[in-house]
């Protein structure tokens, strides 16, 4: 955690931040606030958020809440640290974000220069679709380069099913997930890809991948969605086929037993 003096000196330069449209970005203060301090955030010299004592305000200036209503419902303040999160970021959010912390004994300032990369709306809202036949395997590819500072979390219909953190990974940490996907999920630790083996029709649904990339002063969160459709095998269900196999096996055993008995009598 930085001291006030270190934070103040960092105001001489700006932290460069590059994100894609649709991502969420958190600008960290790297300090703990207290009730004797005032924390304010400015976007291109317009105040957009403020903490005074135990009270916090978002978009307190007319320019922030009227006109273009630029940040409507997209800003979040951490009251403990003063960190600011911009959700569902757009290219009009590019610019300088200035953090000012004022206490009775000192003042400090820090600047984040945020550049938002254009992403076509069709691509941003695109949900990748995967269709396979029951029993086949399906692999969901993130399509990004994984690095040690990235946390990847997979969800199936809002239930956490797999996670990669640094060099550690885990699959199905809760009972519900273990019962549904027992021994049928595989993670590629290098790419973050998720493979569902021996698929069932009940595996159909929406799969989401949350990617969190963090540094000392910035956290970027992005989401990718996949629609998975598992088609049942035409004809008899796997359960019915298994039942028939068991019945045939019993018939074979009975016939074999009868033949052995007849041979013994002869």
C-alpha positions in Angstrom: 0.0 0.0 0.0 1.4 3.4 -1.0 2.0 6.2 1.5 0.5 9.7 1.0 3.9 11.0 -0.1 4.3 8.2 -2.7 0.8 8.9 -4.1 1.5 12.6 -4.3 4.7 12.1 -6.2 3.0 9.7 -8.7 0.7 12.6 -9.8 3.6 14.0 -11.9 2.8 11.3 -14.5 -0.2 9.4 -15.6 -1.0 5.7 -15.5 -1.8 4.6 -19.0 -4.8 2.3 -19.2 -6.1 0.5 -22.3 -9.4 -1.3 -22.3 -12.0 -2.5 -24.8 -15.6 -1.2 -25.1 -17.9 -3.2 -22.9 -15.3 -4.0 -20.3 -15.4 -2.7 -16.7 -12.3 -1.0 -15.3 -11.4 -0.3 -11.6 -9.0 2.6 -10.9 -7.3 1.9 -7.6 -6.2 4.5 -5.1 -3.7 2.1 -3.4 -4.6 3.7 -0.1 -7.1 3.2 2.7 -9.3 6.2 3.3 -10.4 7.6 6.7 -13.2 9.9 7.9 -10.8 12.9 8.1 -10.2 12.8 4.3 -12.0 14.0 1.2 -11.7 11.9 -1.9 -12.7 13.3 -5.3 -12.6 11.9 -8.8 -12.6 14.1 -11.9 -13.1 13.2 -15.5 -11.5 15.8 -17.8 -11.9 18.3 -15.0 -15.6 17.5 -14.3 -16.2 16.0 -10.9 -17.9 12.7 -11.1 -17.5 11.1 -7.6 -16.8 12.2 -4.1 -16.3 10.8 -0.6 -16.5 13.0 2.5 -16.2 11.2 5.8 -18.7 8.4 5.8 -20.8 9.8 2.9 -20.2 9.2 -0.8 -21.7 10.8 -3.9 -21.6 9.9 -7.6 -22.1 12.5 -10.3 -22.6 15.5 -8.1 -22.0 18.1 -10.8 -24.7 19.2 -13.3 -22.5 18.3 -16.3 -22.2 14.8 -15.0 -25.9 14.1 -14.5 -27.5 16.1 -17.2 -27.0 16.6 -21.0 -25.4 13.4 -22.3 -25.8 11.7 -18.9 -22.5 10.1 -19.6 -22.1 7.9 -16.6 -25.7 7.0 -15.7 -25.7 3.9 -13.5 -22.2 3.0 -14.6 -20.0 4.3 -11.7 -19.2 2.6 -8.5 -17.2 3.8 -5.5 -15.4 1.7 -3.0 -16.0 3.6 0.3 -13.1 1.8 2.0 -10.4 2.6 -0.5 -11.9 5.3 -2.7 -11.3 3.2 -5.8 -13.6 4.0 -8.8 -15.1 1.5 -11.1 -16.5 2.4 -14.6 -18.8 -0.4 -15.8 -19.7 -1.2 -19.4 -17.2 1.4 -20.6 -17.7 3.2 -23.9 -15.3 5.0 -26.3 -16.7 8.4 -25.1 -15.3 7.5 -21.6 -11.7 7.9 -22.9 -9.8 10.6 -21.2 -8.0 11.6 -18.0 -9.4 10.5 -14.6 -7.9 12.5 -11.8 -7.9 11.3 -8.2 -7.6 14.0 -5.5 -7.2 13.1 -1.8 -7.3 15.9 0.7 -6.7 15.6 4.4 -6.1 18.1 7.2 -2.3 17.7 6.9 -1.7 17.0 3.2 -3.1 16.6 -0.3 -2.3 14.2 -3.1 -3.2 13.6 -6.7 -3.0 10.8 -9.2 -4.0 10.7 -12.9 -5.2 7.7 -15.0 -5.2 8.2 -18.7 -7.8 5.8 -20.1 -8.0 4.8 -23.7 -11.1 2.8 -24.8 -10.6 0.7 -27.9 -13.6 0.6 -30.3 -15.4 -2.8 -30.6 -18.2 -3.1 -33.1 -21.6 -3.5 -31.3 -22.3 -6.7 -33.2 -19.1 -8.3 -32.0 -19.4 -6.9 -28.5 -22.9 -8.4 -28.1 -22.1 -11.6 -30.0 -22.7 -14.8 -28.2 -20.7 -17.7 -29.6 -22.9 -20.7 -30.4 -21.7 -24.4 -30.1 -23.9 -27.3 -31.1 -22.9 -31.0 -30.7 -24.6 -34.3 -30.5 -25.1 -36.0 -27.1 -22.0 -37.9 -26.1 -19.6 -35.8 -28.1 -17.1 -33.3 -26.5 -17.3 -29.6 -26.9 -14.5 -27.0 -26.2 -15.2 -23.3 -25.4 -12.2 -21.1 -26.4 -11.7 -17.7 -24.7 -9.8 -16.4 -27.7 -7.4 -14.3 -25.5 -3.8 -14.6 -24.4 -3.6 -15.8 -20.8 -0.9 -14.3 -18.5 -0.1 -14.9 -14.8 -2.0 -11.8 -13.7 -5.3 -13.0 -15.2 -8.1 -14.8 -13.3 -10.5 -16.8 -15.5 -13.8 -18.0 -14.1 -16.3 -20.1 -16.0 -20.1 -20.2 -15.2 -22.9 -22.4 -16.4 -26.3 -20.7 -16.1 -24.8 -18.5 -13.3 -23.3 -21.4 -11.4 -19.5 -21.3 -11.0 -18.0 -24.5 -12.5 -14.3 -23.8 -13.1 -11.6 -21.2 -12.2 -7.9 -20.5 -13.1 -6.0 -18.2 -10.8 -2.3 -17.8 -11.5 -0.8 -21.3 -11.7 -3.7 -22.8 -9.7 -7.0 -24.2 -11.1 -10.1 -25.8 -9.7 -13.1 -27.5 -11.2 -16.6 -27.8 -9.5 -15.9 -26.7 -6.0 -19.6 -27.0 -4.9 -21.8 -30.1 -4.6 -24.3 -29.1 -7.2 -21.6 -28.7 -9.8 -19.9 -32.0 -8.9 -23.1 -33.9 -9.3 -23.9 -32.4 -12.7 -20.4 -32.5 -14.3 -18.7 -35.3 -12.4 -15.4 -36.1 -14.1 -16.6 -34.5 -17.4 -14.9 -31.0 -17.3 -11.3 -30.3 -18.4 -9.5 -27.0 -18.2 -6.6 -26.0 -20.5 -4.3 -24.1 -18.1 -2.4 -22.4 -20.9 -5.3 -21.0 -22.8 -8.2 -21.1 -20.3 -10.3 -23.2 -22.7 -13.0 -25.3 -21.1 -13.9 -28.8 -22.5 -17.1 -30.6 -21.6 -16.7 -34.3 -22.3 -19.4 -37.0 -22.9 -22.0 -34.2 -23.2 -25.7 -34.6 -22.1 -28.8 -32.7 -23.2 -28.9 -31.2 -19.6 -25.5 -29.5 -20.4 -27.3 -27.2 -22.8 -27.4 -23.5 -21.7 -25.5 -20.3 -21.4 -21.8 -20.5 -20.4 -20.0 -17.3 -19.3 -16.3 -16.6 -18.9 -15.3 -13.7 -16.6 -11.7 -12.5 -17.3 -10.1 -10.3 -14.6 -6.8 -8.7 -15.5 -5.1 -6.8 -12.7 -2.1 -4.7 -12.0 -1.1 -2.6 -8.9 -3.4 0.3 -9.8 -5.9 -1.0 -12.4 -8.3 -4.0 -12.6 -10.0 -4.7 -16.0 -13.0 -7.1 -16.1 -14.4 -8.6 -19.4 -17.1 -11.1 -20.1 -17.5 -13.7 -22.9 -20.7 -15.7 -23.5 -21.3 -19.0 -25.2 -24.6 -20.7 -26.0 -24.2 -24.5 -25.9 -26.8 -26.7 -27.5 -26.7 -30.5 -27.0 -28.9 -32.5 -29.4 -30.2 -35.9 -28.3 -29.1 -39.0 -30.2 -32.0 -40.0 -32.6 -33.8 -43.2 -31.6 -33.5 -44.8 -28.2 -32.1 -42.9 -25.2 -28.8 -44.0 -23.6 -30.8 -45.4 -20.7 -33.0 -47.5 -22.9 -30.0 -48.8 -24.8 -28.3 -49.7 -21.5 -31.4 -51.5 -20.4 -31.5 -53.5 -23.6 -27.9 -54.5 -23.3 -28.4 -55.7 -19.7 -31.5 -57.7 -20.9 -29.5 -59.3 -23.7 -26.7 -60.2 -21.4 -29.1 -62.0 -19.1 -30.6 -63.9 -22.0 -27.1 -65.0 -23.1 -26.3 -66.1 -19.5 -29.6 -68.1 -19.3 -29.0 -69.8 -22.7 -25.4 -70.5 -21.9 -26.5 -72.0 -18.5 -29.1 -74.2 -20.2 -26.7 -75.5 -22.8 -24.1 -76.3 -20.1 -26.7 -78.2 -18.1 -27.9 -80.2 -21.1 -24.3 -81.0 -22.0 -23.8 -82.2 -18.4 -26.8 -84.5 -18.6 -25.7 -86.0 -21.8 
